[in-house]
Amino acid sequence: MVLGRARVAGGGALAALILALAGAGCGAESHPNEPRPAVPTRVSVTIGAHGIIVQPGTVGLGPEKHQQLPQNQDHPQPPIKTKAPLSVVFVTANQTGGNSKLLIRGPHRATSPTIYANSPGTFAAELPTGRYTIAAAGVHGAPATLKVGPYRSSSKNDLLLP
């Protein structure tokens, strides 16, 4: 009978030891909250017969006035400490009768795919801080300017992002 009690006591101690080891292996109590990358900034470009219109003319100089996701309207956009280029999505409207391409020149150069006559298009580019000129192939008139600043905001407060 004494031997049976020793086995039960030993089995209980073994079970407690297994539970303690399993609990210790569950992971750290605190997890670092790394800043998430910024949501791409959108810039509207209108290609007209008399030139190019770019709105807004400056990006990356501080928090955006209008956040892309309305559920975060009253929440701050915390900055990211990085020197990474700003992801910019150009939403274009070609209001001319001919096909064209956007030509972006500055610290980084980029060319969009063909934007067909009287059609919309989109084009994404990673732009480092600096001043850019935006022209359209086959369109006469002065090119537009776009200034990209160093500010990058974290998307950690933006829900429903992949």
C-alpha positions as a printed Julia matrix, in Angstrom:
162×3 Matrix{Float64}:
   0.0    0.0     0.0
   2.88   2.35    0.73
   4.3    1.59   -2.7
   0.97   2.57   -4.33
   0.93   5.93   -2.53
   4.52   6.63   -3.64
   3.56   5.98   -7.27
   0.55   8.35   -7.03
   2.67  11.06   -5.36
   5.45  10.6    -7.95
   2.9   10.7   -10.78
   1.43  13.96   -9.38
   4.88  15.54   -9.13
   5.65  14.47  -12.7
   2.37  15.97  -13.95
   3.1   19.26  -12.13
   6.6   19.35  -13.67
   5.18  18.77  -17.17
   2.6   21.55  -16.7
   5.29  23.96  -15.43
   7.52  23.25  -18.45
   4.61  23.62  -20.87
   3.66  26.95  -19.3
   7.24  28.21  -19.54
   7.4   27.37  -23.24
   4.35  29.46  -24.19
   6.41  32.49  -25.25
   7.43  35.87  -23.98
   5.16  37.92  -21.81
   5.78  41.08  -23.84
   5.9   41.41  -27.61
   7.58  44.32  -29.37
   5.17  46.35  -31.46
   7.22  47.16  -34.52
   5.92  50.01  -36.67
   4.06  48.83  -39.73
   4.92  50.23  -43.15
   3.04  53.28  -44.36
  -0.04  53.01  -46.51
   0.83  54.17  -50.05
   0.16  57.86  -50.64
  -2.17  58.71  -53.5
  -1.48  61.54  -55.93
  -3.98  62.56  -58.62
  -2.59  63.43  -62.04
  -4.68  64.93  -64.84
  -3.19  64.86  -68.33
  -4.81  67.62  -70.33
  -4.23  69.17  -73.75
  -2.48  72.17  -72.15
  -0.35  70.37  -69.55
  -0.29  68.31  -66.39
  -2.08  68.94  -63.09
  -0.79  67.17  -59.94
  -2.73  67.22  -56.65
  -1.43  67.43  -53.97
   1.83  69.06  -54.98
   3.62  67.98  -51.79
   3.54  64.66  -49.93
   5.49  63.24  -47.01
   5.81  66.53  -45.11
   3.68  65.43  -42.16
   0.54  63.46  -41.38
  -1.91  63.4   -44.25
  -4.89  65.72  -43.85
  -7.28  63.02  -45.04
  -6.66  59.46  -43.97
  -7.54  56.8   -46.48
  -9.53  54.71  -44.02
 -12.45  56.62  -42.42
 -12.65  54.45  -39.28
  -9.35  56.03  -38.17
 -10.42  59.6   -38.75
  -9.7   60.85  -35.22
  -6.59  58.77  -34.52
  -3.05  60.08  -34.97
  -0.69  58.83  -37.65
   2.5   57.98  -35.74
   5.74  58.55  -37.66
   8.19  55.82  -38.64
  11.88  56.51  -38.17
  13.1   55.4   -41.59
  14.74  56.78  -44.67
  12.87  54.38  -46.95
  11.33  55.79  -50.13
   7.68  56.83  -50.02
   5.3   54.51  -51.84
   3.23  56.73  -54.14
   0.28  55.6   -56.24
  -0.43  57.94  -59.14
  -4.12  57.91  -60.07
  -4.23  59.38  -63.57
  -6.87  60.67  -65.95
  -5.78  61.07  -69.56
  -8.18  63.67  -70.95
  -6.44  63.93  -74.3
  -7.19  62.22  -77.59
  -3.88  60.33  -77.68
  -2.16  57.66  -75.61
   0.53  58.88  -73.22
   2.94  57.86  -70.46
   3.88  59.67  -67.25
   7.56  60.57  -67.05
   8.78  61.15  -63.48
  12.21  62.76  -63.12
  14.1   63.68  -59.96
  16.24  61.77  -57.46
  14.5   58.67  -58.87
  13.24  58.18  -62.43
  10.14  56.25  -63.37
   7.91  55.82  -66.42
   4.33  54.63  -66.25
   2.76  52.08  -68.54
   0.66  53.47  -71.39
  -2.31  55.54  -70.27
  -4.83  55.29  -73.06
  -6.68  58.26  -74.54
  -9.69  59.47  -72.53
  -9.08  56.77  -69.92
  -7.99  56.46  -66.29
  -4.93  54.6   -65.11
  -2.83  53.89  -62.03
   0.89  53.65  -61.55
   2.96  53.06  -58.41
   6.51  54.21  -57.68
   8.85  54.25  -54.69
  10.09  57.86  -54.45
  12.92  59.0   -52.16
  12.81  62.48  -50.63
  13.3   65.23  -53.21
  11.72  67.39  -55.91
  10.27  65.71  -58.99
   8.98  66.92  -62.35
   6.09  65.04  -63.9
   5.51  65.26  -67.62
   3.47  63.28  -70.1
   4.87  61.96  -73.37
   3.32  63.74  -76.33
   1.72  66.51  -74.26
   3.02  70.05  -74.65
   3.12  72.5   -71.79
   5.09  72.93  -68.62
   5.61  69.8   -66.5
   4.11  69.7   -63.03
   6.2   69.44  -59.87
   5.86  67.11  -56.91
   7.8   67.5   -53.67
   8.33  64.38  -51.55
   9.3   65.0   -47.92
  10.97  62.7   -45.38
   7.88  62.01  -43.2
   6.61  58.41  -43.2
   3.62  57.46  -41.08
   3.04  54.03  -39.58
  -0.13  52.2   -40.53
  -0.37  50.55  -37.11
  -3.62  52.44  -36.39
  -5.19  51.43  -39.71
  -7.44  48.43  -39.37
  -8.44  46.06  -42.15
  -5.09  46.28  -43.91
  -3.36  43.15  -45.19
